[in-house]
Amino acid sequence: MLMQALLATEVRRNWSSVFDSVVRQKPQPIRKNRDHAWLINDQQLKDVLSRYRFTLKYEVDETGAYCGYLEEIDIVCDAPNLEELKKEVARDLIEYAKEYMEDFQLYYVAPNRKKHFPYVLHVLNQNNIQEVAALLDAEMEGA
């Protein structure tokens, strides 16, 4: 690792100051034996993950209902209008992200799910459903 990592024993001994430093100044690598991890504050994590947005492809059927799916994660929803469609997709994204983290060892090693990890972190780092919905870039099919 190119940046000097704090030893886990030092972090335990000085947890409050290490935590404050990470929150107010910069991310910090930590080392315990041969294992490494990073502490990073939530805004910095949002900045790192900001490029992980979702593409919501949708179409309007003959009844006027909006049907859509995400390109990045297998989620399909329908709703009476685009705003409701975004809310439904955001709800499903939140549920999926929670499920992913609850069964992390299963999802993270699955070849078709591993790439979802940064998206999952980005969803879980939002404060509410409106912020999750704001991660959706809606594109009408065939437009």
Accessible surface in RSA format (square Angstrom, percent):
REM  Atomic radii and reference values for relative SASA: ProtOr
REM  Chains: A
REM  Algorithm: Lee & Richards
REM  Probe-radius: 1.40
REM  Slices: 20
REM RES _ NUM      All-atoms   Total-Side   Main-Chain    Non-polar    All polar
REM                ABS   REL    ABS   REL    ABS   REL    ABS   REL    ABS   REL
RES MET A   1   120.94  62.6  35.24  23.3  85.69 204.0  49.47  42.1  71.47  94.7
RES LEU A   2   194.81 108.5 157.05 112.4  37.76  94.9 160.06 112.4  34.75  93.5
RES MET A   3    69.39  35.9  61.50  40.7   7.89  18.8  47.88  40.7  21.52  28.5
RES GLN A   4   148.83  83.2 133.33  97.4  15.50  36.9  64.09 136.4  84.74  64.3
RES ALA A   5    10.43   9.6   3.63   5.6   6.80  15.5   3.68   5.2   6.75  17.9
RES LEU A   6    40.98  22.8  39.75  28.4   1.23   3.1  40.98  28.8   0.00   0.0
RES LEU A   7    77.72  43.3  77.42  55.4   0.30   0.8  77.42  54.4   0.30   0.8
RES ALA A   8    15.87  14.6  13.69  21.1   2.18   5.0  14.14  19.9   1.73   4.6
RES THR A   9    67.56  48.1  64.29  65.2   3.27   7.8  54.40  73.1  13.17  19.9
RES GLU A  10    63.54  36.5  63.54  48.1   0.00   0.0  13.49  26.1  50.06  40.9
RES VAL A  11    10.44   6.9  10.44   9.5   0.00   0.0  10.44   9.1   0.00   0.0
RES ARG A  12   151.96  63.8 129.90  66.2  22.07  52.5  75.40 103.0  76.57  46.4
RES ARG A  13   177.03  74.3 141.64  72.2  35.39  84.3  72.54  99.1 104.49  63.3
RES ASN A  14    63.74  44.0  56.58  54.7   7.17  17.3  13.11  31.5  50.64  48.9
RES TRP A  15   123.02  49.4 120.38  58.3   2.65   6.2  95.78  51.1  27.24  44.2
RES SER A  16    80.56  68.1  73.60  98.2   6.95  16.0  47.25 100.6  33.31  46.7
RES SER A  17    69.57  58.8  59.52  79.4  10.05  23.2  52.39 111.6  17.19  24.1
RES VAL A  18    13.37   8.8  10.44   9.5   2.94   7.1  13.30  11.6   0.07   0.2
RES PHE A  19    96.81  48.4  96.81  60.0   0.00   0.0  96.81  58.7   0.00   0.0
RES ASP A  20    62.25  43.6  61.61  61.3   0.64   1.5  14.52  34.2  47.74  47.6
RES SER A  21    36.01  30.4  32.89  43.9   3.12   7.2  21.73  46.3  14.28  20.0
RES VAL A  22     6.17   4.1   6.17   5.6   0.00   0.0   6.17   5.4   0.00   0.0
RES VAL A  23    61.33  40.4  50.30  45.5  11.03  26.6  50.30  43.7  11.03  29.9
RES ARG A  24   176.55  74.1 140.13  71.4  36.42  86.7  64.51  88.2 112.04  67.9
RES GLN A  25   128.34  71.8 100.29  73.3  28.05  66.8  32.03  68.2  96.31  73.0
RES LYS A  26   103.83  50.7 103.50  63.5   0.34   0.8  56.11  50.5  47.73  50.8
RES PRO A  27    37.59  27.4  36.50  33.3   1.09   4.0  36.50  30.1   1.09   6.8
RES GLN A  28    21.92  12.3  21.92  16.0   0.00   0.0   2.89   6.2  19.03  14.4
RES PRO A  29     0.00   0.0   0.00   0.0   0.00   0.0   0.00   0.0   0.00   0.0
RES ILE A  30    25.21  14.3  24.15  18.0   1.05   2.5  24.15  17.4   1.05   2.9
RES ARG A  31    82.60  34.7  82.06  41.8   0.54   1.3  13.62  18.6  68.99  41.8
RES LYS A  32   120.73  58.9 116.86  71.7   3.88   9.2  65.77  59.2  54.96  58.5
RES ASN A  33   117.25  80.9  96.90  93.6  20.35  49.0  31.73  76.4  85.53  82.7
RES ARG A  34   220.70  92.7 200.50 102.2  20.20  48.1  81.93 112.0 138.77  84.1
RES ASP A  35   103.71  72.6  99.36  98.9   4.35  10.3  28.52  67.1  75.19  75.0
RES HIS A  36    87.43  47.8  52.74  36.7  34.69  88.7  36.37  37.5  51.07  59.4
RES ALA A  37    59.84  55.0  52.14  80.5   7.70  17.5  59.59  83.9   0.26   0.7
RES TRP A  38   127.12  51.0 101.63  49.2  25.50  59.9  86.19  46.0  40.93  66.4
RES LEU A  39    46.09  25.7  45.07  32.2   1.03   2.6  46.09  32.4   0.00   0.0
RES ILE A  40    62.15  35.4  38.80  28.9  23.34  56.3  38.80  27.9  23.34  63.3
RES ASN A  41    22.52  15.5  16.12  15.6   6.39  15.4  11.68  28.1  10.84  10.5
RES ASP A  42    92.22  64.6  85.01  84.6   7.21  17.1  23.95  56.4  68.27  68.1
RES GLN A  43   101.88  57.0 100.85  73.7   1.03   2.4  51.91 110.5  49.96  37.9
RES GLN A  44    40.01  22.4  38.99  28.5   1.02   2.4  24.70  52.6  15.31  11.6
RES LEU A  45    38.13  21.2  38.13  27.3   0.00   0.0  38.13  26.8   0.00   0.0
RES LYS A  46    41.53  20.3  40.07  24.6   1.47   3.5  20.37  18.3  21.16  22.5
RES ASP A  47    87.58  61.3  73.19  72.9  14.38  34.0  29.08  68.4  58.50  58.3
RES VAL A  48    95.07  62.6  76.29  69.1  18.78  45.3  84.16  73.1  10.91  29.6
RES LEU A  49     9.49   5.3   9.49   6.8   0.00   0.0   9.49   6.7   0.00   0.0
RES SER A  50    63.94  54.0  55.49  74.0   8.45  19.5  33.06  70.4  30.88  43.3
RES ARG A  51   186.57  78.3 156.12  79.6  30.46  72.5  68.29  93.3 118.28  71.7
RES TYR A  52    44.46  20.8  43.85  24.9   0.61   1.6  19.59  14.7  24.87  30.7
RES ARG A  53    89.62  37.6  82.12  41.9   7.50  17.9  41.19  56.3  48.43  29.4
RES PHE A  54     0.27   0.1   0.00   0.0   0.27   0.7   0.27   0.2   0.00   0.0
RES THR A  55    24.33  17.3  24.33  24.7   0.00   0.0   2.88   3.9  21.44  32.4
RES LEU A  56     0.00   0.0   0.00   0.0   0.00   0.0   0.00   0.0   0.00   0.0
RES LYS A  57    43.72  21.3  43.72  26.8   0.00   0.0   5.09   4.6  38.63  41.1
RES TYR A  58    27.00  12.6  26.19  14.9   0.82   2.1   1.93   1.5  25.07  30.9
RES GLU A  59    92.32  53.0  92.32  69.8   0.00   0.0  22.46  43.4  69.87  57.0
RES VAL A  60    57.86  38.1  31.80  28.8  26.05  62.8  31.80  27.6  26.05  70.7
RES ASP A  61    46.10  32.3  33.52  33.4  12.58  29.7  20.87  49.1  25.23  25.2
RES GLU A  62   169.11  97.1 123.41  93.4  45.71 108.8  73.86 142.9  95.25  77.8
RES THR A  63   112.13  79.7  72.36  73.4  39.77  94.8  74.98 100.7  37.14  56.2
RES GLY A  64    35.69  44.0   0.00   N/A  35.69  44.0  27.60  75.7   8.09  18.1
RES ALA A  65    29.46  27.1  26.72  41.2   2.74   6.2  28.64  40.3   0.81   2.2
RES TYR A  66    52.02  24.3  52.02  29.6   0.00   0.0  10.38   7.8  41.64  51.3
RES CYS A  67    41.93  31.7  39.88  44.5   2.05   4.8  19.14  48.5  22.79  24.6
RES GLY A  68     3.32   4.1   0.00   N/A   3.32   4.1   2.66   7.3   0.66   1.5
RES TYR A  69    86.43  40.4  86.43  49.2   0.00   0.0  63.81  48.0  22.62  27.9
RES LEU A  70     6.13   3.4   0.00   0.0   6.13  15.4   0.00   0.0   6.13  16.5
RES GLU A  71    97.68  56.1  63.45  48.0  34.23  81.5  22.42  43.4  75.26  61.5
RES GLU A  72    37.43  21.5  24.04  18.2  13.38  31.9  19.28  37.3  18.14  14.8
RES ILE A  73     2.73   1.6   1.74   1.3   0.99   2.4   2.73   2.0   0.00   0.0
RES ASP A  74   123.21  86.3  95.58  95.1  27.63  65.3  32.02  75.4  91.19  90.9
RES ILE A  75    14.26   8.1  10.58   7.9   3.68   8.9  14.26  10.3   0.00   0.0
RES VAL A  76   116.11  76.4  92.38  83.6  23.73  57.2  92.38  80.3  23.73  64.4
RES CYS A  77    15.27  11.5   6.07   6.8   9.20  21.6  10.76  27.3   4.51   4.9
RES ASP A  78    94.62  66.3  82.90  82.5  11.72  27.7   9.52  22.4  85.09  84.9
RES ALA A  79    10.46   9.6   1.43   2.2   9.03  20.6   9.95  14.0   0.52   1.4
RES PRO A  80    99.57  72.6  80.57  73.4  19.00  69.1  86.11  71.1  13.46  83.7
RES ASN A  81    65.89  45.4  65.89  63.7   0.00   0.0  27.52  66.2  38.37  37.1
RES LEU A  82    45.24  25.2  43.60  31.2   1.64   4.1  43.60  30.6   1.64   4.4
RES GLU A  83   107.89  61.9 106.79  80.8   1.10   2.6  54.27 105.0  53.61  43.8
RES GLU A  84    58.40  33.5  58.40  44.2   0.00   0.0  13.78  26.7  44.62  36.4
RES LEU A  85     0.00   0.0   0.00   0.0   0.00   0.0   0.00   0.0   0.00   0.0
RES LYS A  86    43.24  21.1  43.24  26.5   0.00   0.0   5.35   4.8  37.89  40.4
RES LYS A  87    80.46  39.3  80.46  49.4   0.00   0.0  35.52  32.0  44.94  47.9
RES GLU A  88    62.58  35.9  62.58  47.3   0.00   0.0  10.14  19.6  52.45  42.8
RES VAL A  89     0.00   0.0   0.00   0.0   0.00   0.0   0.00   0.0   0.00   0.0
RES ALA A  90     0.00   0.0   0.00   0.0   0.00   0.0   0.00   0.0   0.00   0.0
RES ARG A  91   102.33  43.0 101.09  51.5   1.24   2.9  47.91  65.5  54.41  33.0
RES ASP A  92    56.27  39.4  52.93  52.7   3.33   7.9  10.08  23.7  46.19  46.1
RES LEU A  93     1.16   0.6   1.08   0.8   0.08   0.2   1.08   0.8   0.08   0.2
RES ILE A  94    35.40  20.1  35.40  26.4   0.00   0.0  35.40  25.5   0.00   0.0
RES GLU A  95   107.44  61.7 104.70  79.2   2.74   6.5  46.07  89.1  61.37  50.1
RES TYR A  96    26.05  12.2  22.11  12.6   3.94  10.3  25.44  19.1   0.61   0.8
RES ALA A  97     0.00   0.0   0.00   0.0   0.00   0.0   0.00   0.0   0.00   0.0
RES LYS A  98   101.29  49.4  97.74  60.0   3.55   8.5  56.20  50.6  45.09  48.0
RES GLU A  99    81.56  46.8  80.00  60.5   1.56   3.7  19.89  38.5  61.67  50.4
RES TYR A 100     0.00   0.0   0.00   0.0   0.00   0.0   0.00   0.0   0.00   0.0
RES MET A 101    77.67  40.2  62.82  41.6  14.84  35.3  62.90  53.5  14.76  19.6
RES GLU A 102   141.45  81.2 105.76  80.0  35.69  85.0  46.45  89.8  95.00  77.6
RES ASP A 103    69.41  48.6  63.02  62.7   6.39  15.1   9.18  21.6  60.23  60.1
RES PHE A 104    51.33  25.7  49.09  30.4   2.24   5.8  49.09  29.8   2.24   6.4
RES GLN A 105   135.03  75.5 130.10  95.1   4.93  11.7  66.81 142.2  68.22  51.7
RES LEU A 106   120.26  67.0 113.79  81.4   6.47  16.3 117.96  82.8   2.29   6.2
RES TYR A 107    24.86  11.6  24.16  13.7   0.70   1.8  10.37   7.8  14.49  17.9
RES TYR A 108    69.22  32.3  69.22  39.4   0.00   0.0  34.32  25.8  34.90  43.0
RES VAL A 109   101.39  66.7  78.82  71.4  22.57  54.4  82.79  71.9  18.60  50.4
RES ALA A 110    23.75  21.8  19.67  30.4   4.09   9.3  23.75  33.5   0.00   0.0
RES PRO A 111   127.81  93.1 100.83  91.9  26.98  98.1 109.54  90.4  18.27 113.5
RES ASN A 112    95.21  65.7  83.79  81.0  11.42  27.5  43.68 105.1  51.52  49.8
RES ARG A 113    64.53  27.1  64.53  32.9   0.00   0.0   4.48   6.1  60.05  36.4
RES LYS A 114   101.81  49.7  99.52  61.1   2.29   5.4  63.06  56.8  38.75  41.3
RES LYS A 115   139.20  67.9 126.24  77.5  12.96  30.8  79.59  71.6  59.61  63.5
RES HIS A 116     6.48   3.5   6.48   4.5   0.00   0.0   1.81   1.9   4.67   5.4
RES PHE A 117    51.54  25.8  51.54  31.9   0.00   0.0  51.54  31.2   0.00   0.0
RES PRO A 118    28.61  20.8  28.27  25.8   0.34   1.2  28.61  23.6   0.00   0.0
RES TYR A 119    37.20  17.4  37.16  21.1   0.04   0.1  10.05   7.6  27.15  33.5
RES VAL A 120     1.14   0.8   0.50   0.5   0.65   1.6   1.14   1.0   0.00   0.0
RES LEU A 121    44.75  24.9  43.84  31.4   0.91   2.3  43.84  30.8   0.91   2.5
RES HIS A 122     7.54   4.1   7.54   5.2   0.00   0.0   5.98   6.2   1.56   1.8
RES VAL A 123     4.84   3.2   1.79   1.6   3.05   7.3   1.79   1.6   3.05   8.3
RES LEU A 124    68.05  37.9  41.03  29.4  27.02  67.9  44.13  31.0  23.91  64.4
RES ASN A 125    24.42  16.8  15.98  15.4   8.44  20.3   6.79  16.3  17.64  17.0
RES GLN A 126    28.76  16.1  11.02   8.1  17.74  42.2   0.12   0.3  28.64  21.7
RES ASN A 127   111.63  77.0  77.66  75.0  33.97  81.8  22.21  53.5  89.42  86.4
RES ASN A 128    69.87  48.2  56.53  54.6  13.35  32.1  32.90  79.2  36.97  35.7
RES ILE A 129    42.60  24.2  38.73  28.9   3.87   9.3  38.73  27.9   3.87  10.5
RES GLN A 130   117.79  65.9 108.81  79.5   8.98  21.4  61.28 130.4  56.51  42.9
RES GLU A 131    55.66  32.0  51.94  39.3   3.72   8.9  28.67  55.5  26.99  22.0
RES VAL A 132     1.67   1.1   1.67   1.5   0.00   0.0   1.67   1.5   0.00   0.0
RES ALA A 133    16.15  14.8  14.14  21.8   2.01   4.6  14.42  20.3   1.72   4.6
RES ALA A 134    66.86  61.5  46.70  72.1  20.15  45.8  58.87  82.9   7.98  21.2
RES LEU A 135    12.93   7.2  12.93   9.3   0.00   0.0  12.93   9.1   0.00   0.0
RES LEU A 136     7.49   4.2   0.00   0.0   7.49  18.8   0.00   0.0   7.49  20.2
RES ASP A 137    60.31  42.2  55.81  55.5   4.51  10.7  25.35  59.7  34.96  34.9
RES ALA A 138    36.00  33.1   6.32   9.7  29.69  67.5   6.32   8.9  29.69  78.6
RES GLU A 139    78.67  45.2  73.12  55.3   5.56  13.2  30.70  59.4  47.98  39.2
RES MET A 140    85.40  44.2  75.00  49.6  10.40  24.8  44.76  38.1  40.64  53.8
RES GLU A 141    66.87  38.4  50.63  38.3  16.24  38.7  17.81  34.4  49.06  40.1
RES GLY A 142    87.90 108.4   0.00   N/A  87.90 108.4  45.01 123.5  42.88  96.0
RES ALA A 143   115.44 106.1  38.02  58.7  77.42 176.1  74.77 105.3  40.67 107.7
END  Absolute sums over single chains surface
CHAIN  1 A     9290.3       7840.0       1450.3       4890.0       4400.3
END  Absolute sums over all chains
TOTAL          9290.3       7840.0       1450.3       4890.0       4400.3
